[in-house]
Amino acid sequence: MASFKTVMKSGHPPTLFAAFLYFDFCFAIWVLNGAMGPFITETYKLSPAQTGFMISLPILAGAIMRFPLGVLSQYIGRKNAAITEMSIIMLAMAFGFFYVNTYDEVLAMGVLLGIAGASFGVALSLGSGWFPKEHKGLAMGIAGAGNSGTVLAVLFAPPLAQAYGWQTVYGFAGCVMAIPLLVMIFLAKEPPDAEHQSFKEHVSCLFEKDGWAFNLIYIITFGGFIGLSNFLPTFFYEQFAVTKIEAGRLTMLAALMGSGIRVVGGYFADRLGGIMVLSVVLIAAVGAFLLLTTTPSLVVTTLLFMLCFAALGAGNGALFQLVPLRWPANTAIAGSMIGEIGALGGAILPNVMGLSKQYTGSFAIGFVGYAVFAAIVLGCLLLWQRKWVGSWVGPRGKVLDAAPSSQSAAAGRLDPATI
């Protein structure tokens, strides 16, 4: 078992750090409206359904923008794509600070926040691009731990909103975005694992069954993570009548678990196999979602969300240990496509929760729906892995040591080391 120091020596740590920081700050900005949900709801007297839609809009916009940014990164480079995105985000935050004064403008701002949500596939591919395939799971887990940006948002946005007004938070966010931008410019180096392909070859993963299998899994793991991260401040505020700042802190506890465990998920996926880790994760997610329908106390609810987020975070890391094994030649494109569909699942969740609360007086329907979906996907995973193992991945989802089959080579799944 390779040590952490050995893994880091096999790649380019400054680029990995820059990718992590880039994703971390982008993620924080992406979930700003969710973190400030109680403030915005109170300002405009929103119904639960309106709040759910307002929270889901940045997620939806980010999902739609992920794939185009992934395609762009293949032509101008992942580092340049990241720099371009962060520069645009800073302009978007200026709009939020100076011009957002109505509910419709909040919705428009939600679309602009989605720009930050597009960073996912580029950040993970950039961070792991210097590392050999046997260590990509851990590298992707470290870069993907940038979803800890949720912690930054829910920890700092509510007290800043309380002290200076929630519109001012956009201005603060735009200023601090300069930190990852400068780190990216001066520390990151474009990885050597890219291959020049046609647009048709880039998007080929959209038309493969395996791509859609990964999408369904990611709707559960990442969709659940981002959807709940955005909705939990509102959930805690309405369900337990805590203060807006306390709601943010409780959300932070759950989000911190999901972010930290993502690295662990990638680490164990490298060693035990991504398929095995995903199976355990989905079982844990089903149990946690079902237990939440019983409306337990605040303490128990917080602990259940921490367990739930830990499972979802580990699942995110495990899934993206498998992505570069399945699509080594165009990991950024495949990652962006999978991330896009997964984020769409996250956009559904706040709407379902809001509608459930408005029409049934309880959030239970939303939890039951996600638990049933996770159980179905778990059953499908047990069937899918029979075709995957031996074709492009080893037992339980570990790296396949054997040479790729002629069918895999024909599909363009090349070893990055040969590029």
Secondary structure, DSSP 8 states (H G I E B T S, - for coil): ---HHHHHHTS-HHHHHHHHHHHHHHHHHHTHHHHTHHHHHHHHT--HHHHHHHHHHHHHHHHHHHHHHHHHHHHH-HHHHHHHHHHHHHHHHHHHHHH--SHHHHHHHHHHHHHHHTTHHHHHHHHHTTS-GGGHHHHHHHHHGGGGHHHHHHHHHHHHHHHH-HHHHHHHHHHHTHHHHHHHHHH----S------HHHHGGGGGSHHHHHHHHHHHHHHHHHHHHHHHHHHHHHHHH---HHHHHHHHHHHHHHHHHHHHHHHHHHHHH-HHHHHHHHHHHHHHHHHHHTT---HHHHHHHHHHHHHHHHHHHHHHHHHHHHH-GGGHHHHHHHHHHHHHHHHHHHHHHHHHHHHHHSSSHHHHHHHHHHHHHHHHHHHHHHHHHBTTTB-GGG----S---HHHHHTT---GGG-
